[in-house]
């Protein structure tokens, strides 16, 4: 379930740096969330950080992007694979292994 930022956003700049997937950016009027990058913080945190930090409660689930936790986990893994070449530069630290889903299921 990708999230979205409604037009009630006050552009407080709290959500953008809190997103571990760089899914939040400034849109024409208010911040926006890229549904192809939003994992609702699955793989990083227990709760979506933008929702936790938003002072005006304007970040609901996007009704056009309802997804299961498994789908969000798969997106997290894809984003990690895409980021791996950038982290593999000489002298870069080896990334820790990806966390397992809370239900103990083994990701594919």
N, C-alpha and C positions, 0 to 999 in steps of 0.2 A: 504494500500500500504506500505508494509514494505520497509524500505530503505536498501541500501547496500553501502559498502565502496569499491571503486575501487582501483586498484593497483597504482593509482596516489597518494595515501595516503603517507604522509611524516612522519607518526608516531609521530606527534607533541604532543600527549597525551591530547588534549583539549576535544575531544568528549566523551571519556569514563566516566569521572566523571560528565559530564553534563547530561547523560542519566538517567531519573528518573525511568526507568524500569530495569536497569542493563542489557540491551540488547547488550551492546558493550563490547567486550573483545579483547585481543590481539590474532591474528591468527598466522599462521606460518610466514608470511612476513609482513602483515599489519593488522590493526584492522579489526574486522568483526562484523556484526550485526546479532543477532539471530532473525529470522523472527517470531518466536513463542513468542517473548517478545516485539518486536517493535510495538508501537502504533502510531508512528510519533508524540509522545508527546500528543496525544488526551487524555483528562482527566487531563492533567497537565499544558500544555501551548498552546497558539494559533498556534505556529510554532514549528517544530522540532528543538530542541536546538542544536543537532549535526550539522545540516545543517547551522544554523545561525552562529555557531562558527568556522566552518571549514575554515582554511585560504587558502586552495587550491581548494575548491569547488568540492570535490570528493565523495559526498554522494547523488546520485540520487535515484529515486524510483526503486526498484528492479523489473525488468520486469517479473519475475516469481512469484511475490507475490503482484499482484495488488488487492487491497481491498478497499471497500467503507469506508466512515467515520463511518457508523454504525458498520461494522465489527471490525474496530479499537476500537470503544467504547466498544463493547462486550469483546474484548481482555483485554482492560483496566479493566473492571469490574471483569473478571476472575482473572487477576493478583492481584487485590485488595483483592478478596476473599481468594486467596492462601496465601497472606501475612498476613491476619487477625489473624490466630493462633499465629504467631510470635509476633504480636503487642498486643495480649491479655494476655501476661505474667503479673504476679502480679506486680503492680506498674506502668504498662505501661499506657500511656495516651490514652484516647479514640480517635480514628481517626475521623476527620471531615467527614461529609457525602460526598459521591462522587458528583462532580459537574455534572450538567445536560448538555446535548448536547446543542450547540449554537442554534440549530433550535427549541428548546423547546420541542422536542419529549421526551416522557417518555421511559426510557430504560426498557427492559423486564427483 
